[in-house]
């Protein structure tokens, strides 16, 4: 229930309340992409980058994720919010995955923290035109 309320608040532009609700739902700690998304919308880019980096690193290390190209597809879908809402364009802070990648690349140049994650995101970004183009960005 808290997650649904947080999503509604986020869609309504009430970012401070959405952050609080995501934390109350317990999902901000175990799945930081939700707080990363809101922080990005608030213009808190370095914090957003940190949360997205943590999320991507954790997802790539999960043992229950497929160990092939599907791992990239799942990460792509989650970053693009396809798993949360039908018309994800209203929800996500980036128009395309490439925009997300550029954001991460820009922030990473400041701290040089998530090299392995950036390599994975670079691979996903370069394959969006091909295999993942079936998704409507």
C-alpha positions as CSV (number, residue, x, y, z in Angstrom):
1,X,0.0,0.0,0.0
2,X,2.8,2.5,0.9
3,X,4.5,1.8,-2.4
4,X,1.3,2.6,-4.4
5,X,0.8,5.8,-2.4
6,X,4.5,6.7,-3.0
7,X,4.0,6.2,-6.8
8,X,0.9,8.4,-6.8
9,X,2.7,11.1,-4.9
10,X,5.6,10.9,-7.3
11,X,3.4,11.2,-10.3
12,X,1.7,14.2,-8.7
13,X,5.1,15.9,-8.3
14,X,5.1,15.7,-4.5
15,X,8.6,14.4,-4.3
16,X,9.4,15.0,-0.7
17,X,6.4,13.0,0.4
18,X,7.1,10.3,-2.2
19,X,10.6,9.9,-0.8
20,X,9.2,9.5,2.7
21,X,6.6,7.0,1.5
22,X,9.2,4.9,-0.4
23,X,11.2,4.8,2.8
24,X,8.1,3.7,4.8
25,X,7.4,1.0,2.3
26,X,10.8,-0.5,2.9
27,X,11.7,-0.5,-0.7
28,X,14.1,2.5,-0.6
29,X,16.7,0.4,1.2
30,X,16.4,-2.9,-0.7
31,X,15.6,-1.3,-4.0
32,X,17.1,2.2,-4.3
33,X,16.0,2.8,-7.8
34,X,12.8,4.3,-6.6
35,X,14.5,6.9,-4.4
36,X,17.1,7.4,-7.2
37,X,14.3,8.3,-9.6
38,X,12.7,10.8,-7.2
39,X,16.1,12.3,-6.3
40,X,16.8,12.9,-10.0
41,X,13.5,14.6,-10.5
42,X,14.3,16.8,-7.5
43,X,17.6,17.8,-9.2
44,X,19.7,16.0,-6.5
45,X,21.8,14.4,-9.2
46,X,24.8,13.2,-7.1
47,X,22.5,11.4,-4.7
48,X,20.5,10.0,-7.5
49,X,23.6,8.7,-9.2
50,X,24.7,7.0,-6.0
51,X,21.3,5.3,-5.6
52,X,21.2,4.2,-9.3
53,X,24.8,2.9,-9.1
54,X,24.0,0.9,-5.9
55,X,20.8,-0.5,-7.5
56,X,22.6,-1.5,-10.8
57,X,25.5,-3.1,-8.9
58,X,23.2,-5.1,-6.7
59,X,21.1,-6.2,-9.6
60,X,24.1,-7.4,-11.6
61,X,25.3,-9.4,-8.6
62,X,22.0,-11.2,-7.9
63,X,22.3,-14.9,-8.3
64,X,18.6,-15.3,-9.1
65,X,18.9,-13.2,-12.2
66,X,19.4,-14.9,-15.6
67,X,23.1,-15.0,-16.5
68,X,22.7,-14.0,-20.1
69,X,21.2,-11.2,-22.2
70,X,17.9,-11.4,-20.2
71,X,19.7,-9.8,-17.3
72,X,20.3,-6.7,-19.4
73,X,16.7,-6.7,-20.5
74,X,15.4,-6.9,-17.0
75,X,17.7,-4.0,-15.8
76,X,16.6,-2.0,-18.9
77,X,12.9,-2.6,-18.2
78,X,13.3,-1.6,-14.5
79,X,15.3,1.5,-15.2
80,X,12.8,2.6,-17.8
81,X,9.9,1.8,-15.3
82,X,8.2,-0.7,-17.6
83,X,7.6,-2.9,-14.6
84,X,5.7,-0.2,-12.6
85,X,3.4,1.6,-14.9
86,X,1.9,1.0,-18.4
87,X,2.8,4.4,-19.7
88,X,6.2,4.7,-18.1
89,X,7.0,7.9,-20.0
90,X,4.9,9.8,-17.4
91,X,6.9,8.3,-14.6
92,X,10.6,8.1,-15.4
93,X,12.9,11.1,-15.3
94,X,14.6,10.1,-18.6
95,X,13.0,10.1,-22.0
96,X,15.2,7.2,-23.3
97,X,17.7,4.8,-21.9
98,X,20.4,6.7,-23.7
99,X,19.4,9.8,-21.6
100,X,19.8,7.7,-18.5
101,X,23.2,6.5,-19.6
102,X,24.3,10.0,-20.4
103,X,23.2,11.1,-16.9
104,X,25.1,8.3,-15.3
105,X,28.2,8.9,-17.4
106,X,28.2,12.6,-16.5
107,X,27.8,12.0,-12.8
108,X,30.4,9.2,-12.9
109,X,33.0,11.5,-14.4
110,X,32.8,13.5,-11.1
111,X,33.4,10.6,-8.8
112,X,34.7,7.6,-10.8
113,X,32.9,5.2,-8.6
114,X,30.9,2.7,-10.6
115,X,33.3,1.5,-13.4
116,X,31.8,-2.0,-13.7
117,X,28.3,-0.6,-13.6
118,X,29.1,1.9,-16.2
119,X,30.5,-0.8,-18.5
120,X,27.2,-2.7,-18.2
121,X,25.1,0.4,-18.8
122,X,27.3,1.2,-21.9
123,X,26.6,-2.3,-23.2
124,X,22.9,-1.9,-22.7
125,X,22.9,1.6,-24.2
126,X,24.7,0.3,-27.3
127,X,22.3,-2.6,-27.7
128,X,19.1,-0.5,-27.3
129,X,18.9,0.2,-31.0
130,X,19.0,-3.5,-31.8
131,X,17.6,-6.2,-29.5
132,X,15.8,-4.0,-27.1
133,X,14.3,-1.6,-29.7
134,X,11.0,-3.6,-29.4
135,X,10.3,-1.6,-26.2
136,X,8.7,1.7,-26.8
137,X,10.8,4.3,-25.0
